[in-house]
């Protein structure tokens, strides 16, 4: 679970109304809905794939499949940018 401070920062900096979201499905990241998320082109996750979020510098949170090779390489050096994610109901 994300610390409260991280969730508050995320809400202030990457919150977008539902109509402007870049994803095609509801995704909850760290227990929070309506964050600016993008579906990764490298692995193109679809429901019900197991997914994980990666905090980018300027594009919000990118959603990858948990077994995405590109994501696994990124996380070798940047575990601090990994967030839990799940498909909405």
C-alpha positions as CSV (number, residue, x, y, z in Angstrom):
1,X,0.0,0.0,0.0
2,X,1.2,3.5,-0.8
3,X,2.1,5.9,2.0
4,X,-0.5,8.7,2.4
5,X,2.0,11.4,1.3
6,X,2.7,9.6,-2.0
7,X,-1.1,9.3,-2.7
8,X,-1.6,13.0,-1.9
9,X,1.2,14.0,-4.3
10,X,-0.2,11.8,-7.0
11,X,-3.7,13.3,-6.6
12,X,-2.3,16.8,-6.9
13,X,0.1,16.2,-9.9
14,X,-1.4,13.4,-12.0
15,X,-5.2,13.4,-11.4
16,X,-7.3,13.8,-14.5
17,X,-11.0,13.6,-15.0
18,X,-12.3,10.3,-16.2
19,X,-13.2,11.7,-19.7
20,X,-9.6,12.6,-20.3
21,X,-8.0,9.4,-19.2
22,X,-5.7,7.7,-21.8
23,X,-6.7,4.2,-20.8
24,X,-9.6,2.2,-22.2
25,X,-10.4,0.4,-18.9
26,X,-10.8,1.4,-15.3
27,X,-7.5,0.9,-13.5
28,X,-6.8,1.3,-9.8
29,X,-3.2,2.2,-8.9
30,X,-2.1,1.9,-5.3
31,X,-5.8,1.9,-4.3
32,X,-6.5,5.2,-6.1
33,X,-8.8,5.6,-9.2
34,X,-8.7,8.3,-11.8
35,X,-5.0,8.8,-12.1
36,X,-3.5,9.7,-15.4
37,X,-2.5,6.3,-16.8
38,X,-1.3,5.0,-20.2
39,X,-1.2,1.5,-21.5
40,X,2.3,0.4,-22.4
41,X,2.8,-0.3,-26.1
42,X,5.6,-2.8,-25.4
43,X,3.3,-5.4,-23.9
44,X,-0.2,-4.0,-24.5
45,X,-1.9,-5.3,-21.3
46,X,-5.6,-6.1,-21.4
47,X,-8.0,-7.3,-18.7
48,X,-7.6,-9.7,-17.0
49,X,-3.7,-9.7,-17.4
50,X,-1.8,-9.1,-14.2
51,X,-0.5,-5.6,-14.3
52,X,1.9,-3.2,-12.6
53,X,2.3,0.6,-12.8
54,X,5.5,2.5,-13.5
55,X,5.7,6.2,-12.6
56,X,7.1,8.2,-15.5
57,X,8.7,11.6,-15.4
58,X,6.0,13.4,-17.4
59,X,3.4,11.0,-18.6
60,X,1.7,9.9,-15.3
61,X,1.7,6.1,-14.8
62,X,2.3,3.6,-17.5
63,X,0.6,0.3,-17.1
64,X,2.6,-2.8,-18.0
65,X,2.0,-6.6,-17.8
66,X,3.7,-8.0,-14.8
67,X,5.8,-10.3,-17.0
68,X,6.8,-7.5,-19.5
69,X,10.5,-7.9,-20.3
70,X,10.9,-4.1,-20.8
71,X,9.3,-3.4,-17.4
72,X,11.5,-6.0,-15.6
73,X,14.6,-4.3,-17.0
74,X,13.4,-0.9,-15.9
75,X,12.8,-2.2,-12.4
76,X,16.3,-3.5,-12.0
77,X,17.4,0.0,-11.2
78,X,14.1,1.9,-10.4
79,X,12.1,-0.2,-7.9
80,X,11.0,3.1,-6.3
81,X,8.8,3.8,-9.4
82,X,6.9,0.6,-9.2
83,X,3.2,0.8,-8.1
84,X,0.6,-1.9,-7.6
85,X,-2.2,-1.8,-10.2
86,X,-5.3,-3.7,-10.9
87,X,-8.2,-3.6,-13.4
88,X,-11.4,-2.0,-12.2
89,X,-14.6,-4.0,-11.8
